[in-house]
Amino acid sequence: MTVAQAIRLAQDAEVDLVEVAPNSEPPVCRLLDYGKLRYLTAKKDRESRKGQKSTELREVRFRPNIGSHDLESKTRKVRELILDGSKVKLTVRFRGREAAHQQLGLAVLKRVADDLRDEVRLEKPPALEGRALSMILLPTPQKPERTDQKPEVENQESEETDQNVEATDQKPKAAATKPKATAKKPKTTDQKVEEPADAKA
């Protein structure tokens, strides 16, 4: 089919002529709505990006002579960041003559790593970068739960739902008996009841 014929077909069908495979011999084209195609490809890209988990690098800074309460507070913050799935860079900054006592900074980093040893793994060991000592921690991958325990849980859940169904079956029966009780009440009518002649005297 020639290009002119393909364009004429596209105009007759009120759609676009889109080149799908330009490098093939002969080039392959399709008759479709180009706006819809762009929308669907953009949607597919968004969906694929949504499934990916981006791990960002977060930094928490310490001082070599940090107090114990401040250290606990910053350790809690590191734990929160790790549980969110982020990488965390721990940095101890040295000022002036503090750089001569790098063992203090190393002790701070080791203490934090020891407090979090169950939740993190070490990506980069402590290293000196200029006047700062830093290391990078990663969250540990979560262990998948054993599948052999799940059927028992499902059986328990199905038993609970069966009990709930039985309980709900009983409730409508009780509700069904109430209207019968109301049906026994005497009906009121608009007719006037005349008093006997003896009562008037």
TIRO-2110 file (N, C-alpha, C; in Angstrom, 1 decimal):
// TIRO-2110
0.9, -1.2, 0.0, N, 1, A
0.0, 0.0, 0.0, CA, 1, A
0.9, 1.2, 0.0, C, 1, A
0.5, 2.2, -0.8, N, 2, A
1.4, 3.4, -0.8, CA, 2, A
1.0, 4.3, 0.3, C, 2, A
1.9, 5.3, 0.5, N, 3, A
1.7, 6.3, 1.6, CA, 3, A
0.4, 7.1, 1.4, C, 3, A
0.2, 7.5, 0.2, N, 4, A
-1.0, 8.3, -0.1, CA, 4, A
-2.3, 7.5, 0.2, C, 4, A
-2.3, 6.2, -0.2, N, 5, A
-3.5, 5.4, 0.1, CA, 5, A
-3.7, 5.2, 1.6, C, 5, A
-2.6, 5.1, 2.4, N, 6, A
-2.7, 4.9, 3.8, CA, 6, A
-3.2, 6.2, 4.4, C, 6, A
-2.8, 7.4, 3.9, N, 7, A
-3.2, 8.6, 4.5, CA, 7, A
-4.7, 8.8, 4.2, C, 7, A
-5.1, 8.4, 3.0, N, 8, A
-6.6, 8.5, 2.6, CA, 8, A
-7.4, 7.7, 3.5, C, 8, A
-7.0, 6.4, 3.8, N, 9, A
-7.7, 5.5, 4.7, CA, 9, A
-7.8, 6.1, 6.1, C, 9, A
-6.7, 6.7, 6.6, N, 10, A
-6.8, 7.3, 7.9, CA, 10, A
-7.7, 8.5, 7.9, C, 10, A
-7.8, 9.3, 6.9, N, 11, A
-8.7, 10.5, 6.8, CA, 11, A
-10.1, 10.0, 6.8, C, 11, A
-10.4, 8.9, 6.0, N, 12, A
-11.7, 8.4, 5.9, CA, 12, A
-12.2, 7.9, 7.3, C, 12, A
-11.3, 7.2, 8.0, N, 13, A
-11.7, 6.6, 9.3, CA, 13, A
-11.6, 7.6, 10.4, C, 13, A
-11.1, 8.9, 10.1, N, 14, A
-10.9, 10.0, 11.1, CA, 14, A
-10.0, 9.5, 12.3, C, 14, A
-8.9, 8.9, 11.9, N, 15, A
-7.9, 8.5, 12.8, CA, 15, A
-6.5, 8.9, 12.3, C, 15, A
-5.5, 8.7, 13.0, N, 16, A
-4.1, 9.1, 12.6, CA, 16, A
-3.4, 7.9, 12.0, C, 16, A
-2.4, 8.2, 11.2, N, 17, A
-1.5, 7.2, 10.6, CA, 17, A
-0.2, 7.3, 11.4, C, 17, A
0.1, 6.2, 12.2, N, 18, A
1.2, 6.3, 13.1, CA, 18, A
2.2, 5.2, 12.6, C, 18, A
3.5, 5.6, 12.5, N, 19, A
4.6, 4.7, 12.1, CA, 19, A
5.0, 4.0, 13.3, C, 19, A
4.8, 2.7, 13.3, N, 20, A
5.1, 1.8, 14.4, CA, 20, A
6.6, 1.3, 14.4, C, 20, A
7.0, 0.8, 13.2, N, 21, A
8.3, 0.2, 13.1, CA, 21, A
9.0, 0.9, 11.9, C, 21, A
9.7, 2.0, 12.1, N, 22, A
10.3, 2.8, 11.0, CA, 22, A
11.5, 2.0, 10.3, C, 22, A
12.2, 1.2, 11.1, N, 23, A
13.4, 0.5, 10.6, CA, 23, A
13.1, -0.7, 9.9, C, 23, A
11.9, -1.3, 9.9, N, 24, A
11.6, -2.5, 9.2, CA, 24, A
11.5, -2.2, 7.7, C, 24, A
11.6, -3.3, 6.9, N, 25, A
11.5, -3.1, 5.4, CA, 25, A
10.3, -3.9, 4.9, C, 25, A
9.2, -3.3, 4.4, N, 26, A
8.9, -1.9, 4.4, CA, 26, A
8.5, -1.4, 5.8, C, 26, A
8.5, -0.1, 6.0, N, 27, A
8.1, 0.5, 7.4, CA, 27, A
6.6, 0.1, 7.7, C, 27, A
6.4, -0.2, 9.0, N, 28, A
5.0, -0.6, 9.4, CA, 28, A
4.3, 0.6, 10.0, C, 28, A
3.1, 0.8, 9.6, N, 29, A
2.2, 1.9, 10.1, CA, 29, A
0.9, 1.3, 10.6, C, 29, A
0.3, 2.1, 11.5, N, 30, A
-1.0, 1.6, 12.0, CA, 30, A
-2.0, 2.8, 12.0, C, 30, A
-3.3, 2.5, 11.8, N, 31, A
-4.3, 3.5, 11.9, CA, 31, A
-4.9, 3.5, 13.3, C, 31, A
-4.6, 4.6, 14.1, N, 32, A
-5.1, 4.7, 15.4, CA, 32, A
-5.2, 6.1, 15.9, C, 32, A
-5.8, 6.3, 17.0, N, 33, A
-5.9, 7.7, 17.6, CA, 33, A
-4.6, 8.0, 18.3, C, 33, A
-3.8, 8.9, 17.8, N, 34, A
-2.5, 9.2, 18.4, CA, 34, A
-2.5, 9.8, 19.8, C, 34, A
-3.5, 10.6, 20.1, N, 35, A
-3.7, 11.1, 21.4, CA, 35, A
-4.0, 10.0, 22.4, C, 35, A
-4.8, 9.1, 22.1, N, 36, A
-5.1, 8.0, 23.0, CA, 36, A
-3.8, 7.1, 23.2, C, 36, A
-3.0, 6.9, 22.1, N, 37, A
-1.8, 6.2, 22.3, CA, 37, A
-0.8, 6.8, 23.2, C, 37, A
-0.7, 8.2, 23.1, N, 38, A
0.2, 8.9, 24.0, CA, 38, A
-0.3, 8.8, 25.5, C, 38, A
-1.6, 8.9, 25.6, N, 39, A
-2.2, 8.8, 27.0, CA, 39, A
-1.9, 7.4, 27.6, C, 39, A
-2.1, 6.3, 26.8, N, 40, A
-1.9, 5.0, 27.3, CA, 40, A
-0.4, 4.7, 27.6, C, 40, A
0.5, 5.2, 26.8, N, 41, A
1.9, 5.0, 27.1, CA, 41, A
2.4, 5.8, 28.3, C, 41, A
1.8, 7.0, 28.5, N, 42, A
2.1, 7.8, 29.7, CA, 42, A
1.6, 7.1, 30.9, C, 42, A
0.4, 6.5, 30.8, N, 43, A
-0.2, 5.8, 32.0, CA, 43, A
0.6, 4.6, 32.3, C, 43, A
1.1, 3.9, 31.3, N, 44, A
1.9, 2.7, 31.6, CA, 44, A
3.2, 3.1, 32.2, C, 44, A
3.8, 4.2, 31.8, N, 45, A
5.1, 4.6, 32.5, CA, 45, A
4.8, 5.0, 33.9, C, 45, A
3.7, 5.7, 34.2, N, 46, A
3.4, 6.0, 35.6, CA, 46, A
3.2, 4.8, 36.4, C, 46, A
2.5, 3.8, 35.9, N, 47, A
2.3, 2.6, 36.7, CA, 47, A
3.6, 1.8, 36.9, C, 47, A
4.5, 1.8, 35.9, N, 48, A
5.8, 1.1, 36.1, CA, 48, A
6.6, 1.9, 37.2, C, 48, A
6.6, 3.2, 37.2, N, 49, A
7.3, 4.0, 38.1, CA, 49, A
6.8, 3.8, 39.5, C, 49, A
5.5, 3.6, 39.6, N, 50, A
4.8, 3.5, 40.9, CA, 50, A
5.3, 2.2, 41.6, C, 50, A
5.5, 1.2, 40.9, N, 51, A
6.0, -0.1, 41.4, CA, 51, A
7.4, -0.1, 41.9, C, 51, A
8.2, 0.8, 41.4, N, 52, A
9.6, 0.9, 41.8, CA, 52, A
9.7, 1.7, 43.1, C, 52, A
10.6, 1.2, 43.9, N, 53, A
10.8, 1.9, 45.2, CA, 53, A
12.1, 2.6, 45.1, C, 53, A
12.1, 3.9, 45.2, N, 54, A
13.3, 4.7, 45.1, CA, 54, A
13.9, 4.8, 46.5, C, 54, A
15.2, 4.4, 46.7, N, 55, A
15.8, 4.5, 48.0, CA, 55, A
16.7, 5.8, 47.9, C, 55, A
16.3, 6.7, 48.8, N, 56, A
17.1, 7.9, 48.8, CA, 56, A
18.1, 7.9, 50.0, C, 56, A
19.1, 8.6, 49.8, N, 57, A
20.2, 8.7, 50.8, CA, 57, A
19.9, 9.8, 51.8, C, 57, A
19.7, 9.5, 53.0, N, 58, A
19.4, 10.6, 54.1, CA, 58, A
20.7, 10.7, 55.0, C, 58, A
20.9, 11.8, 55.5, N, 59, A
22.1, 12.0, 56.3, CA, 59, A
21.8, 12.5, 57.7, C, 59, A
22.4, 11.9, 58.7, N, 60, A
22.2, 12.3, 60.1, CA, 60, A
23.6, 12.6, 60.6, C, 60, A
23.8, 13.9, 61.1, N, 61, A
25.1, 14.3, 61.6, CA, 61, A
25.2, 14.2, 63.1, C, 61, A
26.4, 13.9, 63.5, N, 62, A
26.8, 13.8, 64.9, CA, 62, A
28.0, 14.6, 65.2, C, 62, A
28.2, 14.9, 66.5, N, 63, A
29.5, 15.5, 66.9, CA, 63, A
30.2, 14.5, 67.8, C, 63, A
31.5, 14.6, 67.8, N, 64, A
32.3, 13.5, 68.6, CA, 64, A
32.0, 13.6, 70.1, C, 64, A
31.6, 14.7, 70.6, N, 65, A
31.4, 14.8, 72.1, CA, 65, A
29.9, 15.0, 72.3, C, 65, A
29.0, 14.2, 71.6, N, 66, A
27.6, 14.3, 71.7, CA, 66, A
27.1, 13.7, 73.0, C, 66, A
26.1, 14.3, 73.6, N, 67, A
25.6, 13.8, 74.9, CA, 67, A
24.8, 12.5, 74.7, C, 67, A
24.6, 11.8, 75.8, N, 68, A
23.9, 10.4, 75.6, CA, 68, A
22.5, 10.6, 75.2, C, 68, A
21.7, 11.6, 75.7, N, 69, A
20.3, 11.7, 75.3, CA, 69, A
20.2, 12.2, 73.9, C, 69, A
21.1, 13.1, 73.5, N, 70, A
21.1, 13.5, 72.1, CA, 70, A
21.4, 12.3, 71.1, C, 70, A
22.3, 11.5, 71.6, N, 71, A
22.7, 10.3, 70.8, CA, 71, A
21.5, 9.4, 70.6, C, 71, A
20.7, 9.2, 71.7, N, 72, A
19.6, 8.3, 71.7, CA, 72, A
18.5, 8.9, 70.8, C, 72, A
18.3, 10.2, 70.8, N, 73, A
17.3, 10.9, 70.0, CA, 73, A
17.7, 10.7, 68.5, C, 73, A
18.9, 10.9, 68.2, N, 74, A
19.3, 10.8, 66.8, CA, 74, A
19.3, 9.3, 66.3, C, 74, A
19.6, 8.4, 67.2, N, 75, A
19.5, 7.0, 66.9, CA, 75, A
18.0, 6.6, 66.6, C, 75, A
17.1, 7.2, 67.3, N, 76, A
15.6, 6.9, 67.0, CA, 76, A
15.3, 7.5, 65.7, C, 76, A
15.8, 8.7, 65.3, N, 77, A
15.6, 9.2, 64.0, CA, 77, A
16.1, 8.4, 62.9, C, 77, A
17.3, 7.8, 63.1, N, 78, A
18.0, 6.9, 62.1, CA, 78, A
17.1, 5.7, 62.0, C, 78, A
16.6, 5.2, 63.1, N, 79, A
15.7, 4.0, 63.0, CA, 79, A
14.4, 4.3, 62.2, C, 79, A
13.8, 5.4, 62.4, N, 80, A
12.6, 5.8, 61.6, CA, 80, A
13.0, 5.8, 60.1, C, 80, A
14.1, 6.5, 59.8, N, 81, A
14.5, 6.6, 58.4, CA, 81, A
14.7, 5.2, 57.7, C, 81, A
15.4, 4.3, 58.5, N, 82, A
15.7, 2.9, 58.0, CA, 82, A
14.3, 2.2, 57.8, C, 82, A
13.4, 2.3, 58.8, N, 83, A
12.1, 1.6, 58.6, CA, 83, A
11.3, 2.1, 57.4, C, 83, A
11.6, 3.4, 57.0, N, 84, A
10.9, 4.0, 55.8, CA, 84, A
11.5, 3.4, 54.6, C, 84, A
12.7, 2.7, 54.7, N, 85, A
13.3, 2.1, 53.5, CA, 85, A
14.4, 3.0, 52.9, C, 85, A
14.9, 4.0, 53.6, N, 86, A
15.9, 4.9, 53.1, CA, 86, A
17.3, 4.4, 53.5, C, 86, A
18.3, 4.7, 52.7, N, 87, A
19.7, 4.6, 53.1, CA, 87, A
20.0, 5.7, 54.0, C, 87, A
20.8, 5.5, 55.0, N, 88, A
21.2, 6.5, 55.9, CA, 88, A
22.7, 6.7, 56.0, C, 88, A
23.2, 7.9, 55.8, N, 89, A
24.6, 8.2, 56.0, CA, 89, A
24.8, 8.8, 57.3, C, 89, A
25.6, 8.2, 58.2, N, 90, A
25.9, 8.7, 59.5, CA, 90, A
27.3, 9.5, 59.4, C, 90, A
27.3, 10.8, 59.8, N, 91, A
28.5, 11.6, 59.6, CA, 91, A
28.8, 12.2, 61.0, C, 91, A
30.1, 12.1, 61.3, N, 92, A
30.6, 12.8, 62.5, CA, 92, A
31.5, 13.9, 62.0, C, 92, A
31.2, 15.1, 62.4, N, 93, A
32.0, 16.2, 61.9, CA, 93, A
33.0, 16.7, 63.0, C, 93, A
34.2, 16.9, 62.6, N, 94, A
35.3, 17.3, 63.5, CA, 94, A
35.6, 18.8, 63.3, C, 94, A
35.7, 19.6, 64.4, N, 95, A
36.1, 21.0, 64.3, CA, 95, A
37.4, 21.2, 65.0, C, 95, A
38.3, 21.9, 64.4, N, 96, A
39.5, 22.3, 65.1, CA, 96, A
40.3, 21.1, 65.5, C, 96, A
40.7, 21.2, 66.9, N, 97, A
41.5, 20.1, 67.4, CA, 97, A
40.8, 18.8, 67.6, C, 97, A
39.5, 18.8, 67.4, N, 98, A
38.7, 17.5, 67.5, CA, 98, A
39.2, 16.5, 66.5, C, 98, A
39.8, 17.0, 65.4, N, 99, A
40.2, 16.0, 64.3, CA, 99, A
41.4, 15.2, 64.8, C, 99, A
42.1, 15.6, 65.9, N, 100, A
43.1, 14.7, 66.4, CA, 100, A
42.6, 13.5, 67.2, C, 100, A
41.3, 13.6, 67.5, N, 101, A
40.7, 12.5, 68.3, CA, 101, A
39.6, 11.8, 67.5, C, 101, A
40.0, 11.2, 66.4, N, 102, A
39.0, 10.5, 65.5, CA, 102, A
38.5, 9.3, 66.2, C, 102, A
39.1, 8.7, 67.2, N, 103, A
38.6, 7.5, 67.8, CA, 103, A
37.3, 7.8, 68.5, C, 103, A
37.1, 9.1, 69.0, N, 104, A
35.8, 9.5, 69.6, CA, 104, A
34.7, 9.4, 68.6, C, 104, A
34.9, 9.9, 67.4, N, 105, A
33.9, 9.8, 66.3, CA, 105, A
33.6, 8.4, 65.9, C, 105, A
34.7, 7.6, 65.8, N, 106, A
34.5, 6.2, 65.5, CA, 106, A
33.6, 5.4, 66.6, C, 106, A
33.9, 5.8, 67.8, N, 107, A
33.1, 5.2, 68.9, CA, 107, A
31.6, 5.6, 68.8, C, 107, A
31.3, 6.8, 68.4, N, 108, A
29.9, 7.2, 68.3, CA, 108, A
29.2, 6.4, 67.1, C, 108, A
29.9, 6.3, 66.0, N, 109, A
29.4, 5.5, 64.9, CA, 109, A
29.1, 4.1, 65.3, C, 109, A
30.1, 3.5, 66.0, N, 110, A
30.0, 2.1, 66.4, CA, 110, A
28.8, 1.9, 67.3, C, 110, A
28.6, 2.9, 68.2, N, 111, A
27.5, 2.8, 69.2, CA, 111, A
26.2, 2.8, 68.5, C, 111, A
26.0, 3.7, 67.5, N, 112, A
24.8, 3.8, 66.8, CA, 112, A
24.5, 2.5, 66.0, C, 112, A
25.6, 2.0, 65.3, N, 113, A
25.5, 0.8, 64.5, CA, 113, A
25.1, -0.4, 65.4, C, 113, A
25.7, -0.5, 66.6, N, 114, A
25.4, -1.6, 67.6, CA, 114, A
23.9, -1.5, 68.0, C, 114, A
23.4, -0.3, 68.3, N, 115, A
22.0, -0.1, 68.7, CA, 115, A
21.0, -0.6, 67.6, C, 115, A
21.4, -0.4, 66.3, N, 116, A
20.5, -0.8, 65.2, CA, 116, A
20.9, -2.0, 64.5, C, 116, A
21.8, -2.9, 65.1, N, 117, A
22.3, -4.0, 64.3, CA, 117, A
21.3, -5.0, 63.8, C, 117, A
20.1, -5.1, 64.4, N, 118, A
19.0, -6.0, 64.0, CA, 118, A
18.3, -5.5, 62.7, C, 118, A
18.3, -4.1, 62.6, N, 119, A
17.5, -3.5, 61.5, CA, 119, A
18.3, -3.1, 60.3, C, 119, A
19.6, -3.0, 60.4, N, 120, A
20.4, -2.5, 59.4, CA, 120, A
21.6, -3.4, 59.0, C, 120, A
22.1, -3.1, 57.8, N, 121, A
23.4, -3.8, 57.4, CA, 121, A
24.3, -2.7, 56.9, C, 121, A
25.6, -2.9, 57.0, N, 122, A
26.6, -1.9, 56.6, CA, 122, A
26.8, -1.9, 55.1, C, 122, A
26.6, -0.8, 54.5, N, 123, A
27.0, -0.7, 53.0, CA, 123, A
28.4, -0.2, 52.9, C, 123, A
28.7, 0.8, 53.6, N, 124, A
30.1, 1.4, 53.5, CA, 124, A
30.6, 1.6, 54.9, C, 124, A
31.8, 1.0, 55.2, N, 125, A
32.3, 1.1, 56.6, CA, 125, A
32.8, 2.5, 56.9, C, 125, A
33.0, 2.8, 58.2, N, 126, A
33.5, 4.2, 58.5, CA, 126, A
34.7, 4.6, 57.7, C, 126, A
34.7, 5.8, 57.1, N, 127, A
35.8, 6.3, 56.4, CA, 127, A
35.9, 7.8, 56.6, C, 127, A
37.1, 8.3, 56.5, N, 128, A
37.4, 9.7, 56.7, CA, 128, A
37.2, 10.4, 55.4, C, 128, A
36.4, 11.5, 55.3, N, 129, A
36.2, 12.3, 54.2, CA, 129, A
36.4, 13.7, 54.6, C, 129, A
37.6, 14.2, 54.3, N, 130, A
38.0, 15.5, 54.8, CA, 130, A
38.0, 15.6, 56.3, C, 130, A
37.2, 16.5, 56.8, N, 131, A
37.1, 16.6, 58.3, CA, 131, A
35.9, 15.9, 58.9, C, 131, A
35.4, 14.9, 58.2, N, 132, A
34.2, 14.2, 58.6, CA, 132, A
34.4, 12.7, 58.5, C, 132, A
33.9, 12.0, 59.5, N, 133, A
34.0, 10.5, 59.4, CA, 133, A
32.6, 10.0, 59.1, C, 133, A
32.4, 9.2, 58.1, N, 134, A
31.1, 8.8, 57.8, CA, 134, A
31.0, 7.3, 57.4, C, 134, A
29.7, 6.8, 57.5, N, 135, A
29.5, 5.4, 57.1, CA, 135, A
28.0, 5.4, 56.6, C, 135, A
27.7, 4.4, 55.8, N, 136, A
26.3, 4.3, 55.2, CA, 136, A
25.7, 3.0, 55.6, C, 136, A
24.4, 3.1, 56.1, N, 137, A
23.7, 2.0, 56.6, CA, 137, A
22.5, 1.7, 55.6, C, 137, A
22.2, 0.5, 55.4, N, 138, A
21.0, 0.1, 54.6, CA, 138, A
20.0, -0.7, 55.4, C, 138, A
18.7, -0.6, 55.1, N, 139, A
17.8, -1.5, 55.8, CA, 139, A
18.0, -2.9, 55.4, C, 139, A
17.8, -3.8, 56.4, N, 140, A
17.9, -5.2, 56.0, CA, 140, A
16.7, -5.7, 55.3, C, 140, A
16.9, -6.6, 54.3, N, 141, A
15.7, -7.0, 53.5, CA, 141, A
14.8, -7.8, 54.5, C, 141, A
13.5, -7.7, 54.3, N, 142, A
12.5, -8.4, 55.1, CA, 142, A
12.4, -9.8, 54.7, C, 142, A
12.4, -10.7, 55.7, N, 143, A
12.3, -12.1, 55.4, CA, 143, A
10.8, -12.5, 55.0, C, 143, A
10.6, -13.2, 54.0, N, 144, A
9.2, -13.6, 53.6, CA, 144, A
8.7, -14.6, 54.7, C, 144, A
7.4, -14.5, 55.0, N, 145, A
6.8, -15.3, 56.0, CA, 145, A
6.6, -16.7, 55.4, C, 145, A
6.7, -17.7, 56.3, N, 146, A
6.6, -19.1, 55.8, CA, 146, A
5.2, -19.4, 55.3, C, 146, A
5.1, -20.1, 54.2, N, 147, A
3.8, -20.3, 53.6, CA, 147, A
3.0, -21.4, 54.2, C, 147, A
3.7, -22.3, 54.9, N, 148, A
3.0, -23.5, 55.5, CA, 148, A
2.1, -23.1, 56.7, C, 148, A
2.3, -21.9, 57.2, N, 149, A
1.5, -21.5, 58.4, CA, 149, A
0.2, -20.8, 57.9, C, 149, A
0.2, -20.3, 56.7, N, 150, A
-0.9, -19.5, 56.2, CA, 150, A
-2.2, -20.3, 56.1, C, 150, A
-2.2, -21.6, 55.6, N, 151, A
-3.5, -22.3, 55.6, CA, 151, A
-4.2, -22.4, 56.9, C, 151, A
-3.4, -22.6, 58.0, N, 152, A
-4.0, -22.7, 59.3, CA, 152, A
-4.7, -21.4, 59.7, C, 152, A
-4.1, -20.3, 59.4, N, 153, A
-4.7, -19.0, 59.6, CA, 153, A
-6.0, -18.9, 58.8, C, 153, A
-6.0, -19.3, 57.5, N, 154, A
-7.1, -19.2, 56.7, CA, 154, A
-8.3, -20.1, 57.2, C, 154, A
-7.9, -21.3, 57.7, N, 155, A
-8.9, -22.1, 58.3, CA, 155, A
-9.6, -21.5, 59.5, C, 155, A
-8.8, -20.9, 60.4, N, 156, A
-9.3, -20.2, 61.5, CA, 156, A
-10.2, -19.1, 61.1, C, 156, A
-9.8, -18.3, 60.1, N, 157, A
-10.6, -17.2, 59.6, CA, 157, A
-12.0, -17.7, 59.0, C, 157, A
-11.9, -18.8, 58.3, N, 158, A
-13.1, -19.3, 57.7, CA, 158, A
-14.1, -19.8, 58.8, C, 158, A
-13.5, -20.4, 59.9, N, 159, A
-14.4, -20.9, 61.0, CA, 159, A
-15.0, -19.7, 61.7, C, 159, A
-14.2, -18.6, 61.8, N, 160, A
-14.8, -17.3, 62.4, CA, 160, A
-15.9, -16.8, 61.6, C, 160, A
-15.7, -16.8, 60.3, N, 161, A
-16.8, -16.2, 59.4, CA, 161, A
-18.0, -17.1, 59.4, C, 161, A
-17.8, -18.5, 59.5, N, 162, A
-18.9, -19.3, 59.6, CA, 162, A
-19.7, -19.0, 60.9, C, 162, A
-19.0, -18.8, 62.0, N, 163, A
-19.7, -18.4, 63.2, CA, 163, A
-20.4, -17.1, 63.1, C, 163, A
-19.8, -16.2, 62.4, N, 164, A
-20.5, -14.9, 62.2, CA, 164, A
-21.7, -15.0, 61.4, C, 164, A
-21.7, -15.9, 60.4, N, 165, A
-22.8, -16.1, 59.5, CA, 165, A
-24.0, -16.7, 60.3, C, 165, A
-23.6, -17.7, 61.2, N, 166, A
-24.6, -18.3, 62.1, CA, 166, A
-25.2, -17.3, 63.0, C, 166, A
-24.4, -16.4, 63.5, N, 167, A
-24.9, -15.4, 64.4, CA, 167, A
-25.8, -14.4, 63.7, C, 167, A
-25.5, -14.1, 62.5, N, 168, A
-26.3, -13.2, 61.7, CA, 168, A
-27.6, -13.9, 61.3, C, 168, A
-27.6, -15.2, 61.1, N, 169, A
-28.8, -15.9, 60.7, CA, 169, A
-29.8, -15.9, 61.9, C, 169, A
-29.3, -15.9, 63.1, N, 170, A
-30.1, -15.9, 64.3, CA, 170, A
-30.8, -14.6, 64.5, C, 170, A
-30.1, -13.5, 64.2, N, 171, A
-30.6, -12.2, 64.5, CA, 171, A
-31.9, -11.9, 63.7, C, 171, A
-31.9, -12.2, 62.3, N, 172, A
-33.2, -12.0, 61.6, CA, 172, A
-34.3, -12.8, 62.1, C, 172, A
-34.1, -14.0, 62.7, N, 173, A
-35.2, -14.8, 63.2, CA, 173, A
-35.8, -14.1, 64.4, C, 173, A
-35.0, -13.5, 65.2, N, 174, A
-35.5, -12.7, 66.4, CA, 174, A
-36.3, -11.5, 65.9, C, 174, A
-35.8, -10.9, 64.9, N, 175, A
-36.5, -9.7, 64.3, CA, 175, A
-37.8, -10.1, 63.7, C, 175, A
-37.8, -11.3, 63.1, N, 176, A
-39.0, -11.8, 62.4, CA, 176, A
-40.1, -12.1, 63.4, C, 176, A
-39.8, -12.4, 64.7, N, 177, A
-40.8, -12.7, 65.6, CA, 177, A
-41.4, -11.5, 66.2, C, 177, A
-40.7, -10.4, 66.1, N, 178, A
-41.3, -9.1, 66.7, CA, 178, A
-42.5, -8.7, 65.9, C, 178, A
-42.5, -8.7, 64.5, N, 179, A
-43.7, -8.2, 63.8, CA, 179, A
-44.9, -9.1, 64.2, C, 179, A
-44.8, -10.4, 64.5, N, 180, A
-45.9, -11.2, 64.8, CA, 180, A
-46.5, -10.8, 66.1, C, 180, A
-45.7, -10.3, 67.0, N, 181, A
-46.2, -9.8, 68.3, CA, 181, A
-47.0, -8.5, 68.1, C, 181, A
-46.6, -7.7, 67.2, N, 182, A
-47.3, -6.5, 66.9, CA, 182, A
-48.6, -6.7, 66.1, C, 182, A
-48.7, -7.9, 65.4, N, 183, A
-49.9, -8.2, 64.6, CA, 183, A
-51.0, -8.6, 65.5, C, 183, A
-50.8, -8.9, 66.8, N, 184, A
-51.8, -9.3, 67.7, CA, 184, A
-52.6, -8.2, 68.3, C, 184, A
-52.0, -7.0, 68.2, N, 185, A
-52.7, -5.8, 68.8, CA, 185, A
-54.0, -5.5, 68.0, C, 185, A
-55.0, -5.1, 68.8, N, 186, A
-56.3, -4.8, 68.1, CA, 186, A
-56.2, -3.6, 67.2, C, 186, A
-56.9, -3.7, 66.1, N, 187, A
-56.8, -2.6, 65.1, CA, 187, A
-57.8, -1.5, 65.5, C, 187, A
-57.4, -0.3, 65.3, N, 188, A
-58.3, 0.8, 65.6, CA, 188, A
-59.0, 1.2, 64.3, C, 188, A
-60.3, 1.5, 64.4, N, 189, A
-61.0, 1.9, 63.3, CA, 189, A
-61.6, 3.3, 63.5, C, 189, A
-62.1, 3.8, 62.4, N, 190, A
-62.7, 5.2, 62.5, CA, 190, A
-64.2, 5.1, 62.9, C, 190, A
-64.8, 3.9, 63.0, N, 191, A
-66.2, 3.8, 63.4, CA, 191, A
-66.5, 4.3, 64.8, C, 191, A
-67.6, 5.0, 65.0, N, 192, A
-68.0, 5.5, 66.3, CA, 192, A
-68.7, 4.3, 67.0, C, 192, A
-68.3, 4.2, 68.2, N, 193, A
-69.0, 3.1, 69.0, CA, 193, A
-70.0, 3.8, 69.9, C, 193, A
-71.2, 3.4, 69.7, N, 194, A
-72.3, 4.0, 70.5, CA, 194, A
-72.4, 3.4, 71.9, C, 194, A
-72.6, 4.2, 72.8, N, 195, A
-72.8, 3.7, 74.2, CA, 195, A
-74.2, 3.1, 74.3, C, 195, A
-74.3, 2.1, 75.2, N, 196, A
-75.6, 1.5, 75.4, CA, 196, A
-76.6, 2.6, 76.0, C, 196, A
-77.8, 2.4, 75.8, N, 197, A
-78.9, 3.3, 76.4, CA, 197, A
-78.8, 3.3, 77.9, C, 197, A
-78.5, 2.2, 78.5, N, 198, A
-78.4, 2.2, 80.0, CA, 198, A
-77.4, 3.1, 80.5, C, 198, A
-76.3, 3.3, 79.8, N, 199, A
-75.2, 4.1, 80.3, CA, 199, A
-75.5, 5.6, 80.2, C, 199, A
-76.4, 6.0, 79.3, N, 200, A
-76.8, 7.4, 79.2, CA, 200, A
-77.6, 7.8, 80.4, C, 200, A
-78.4, 7.0, 80.9, N, 201, A
-79.3, 7.3, 82.0, CA, 201, A
-78.6, 7.4, 83.3, C, 201, A
END
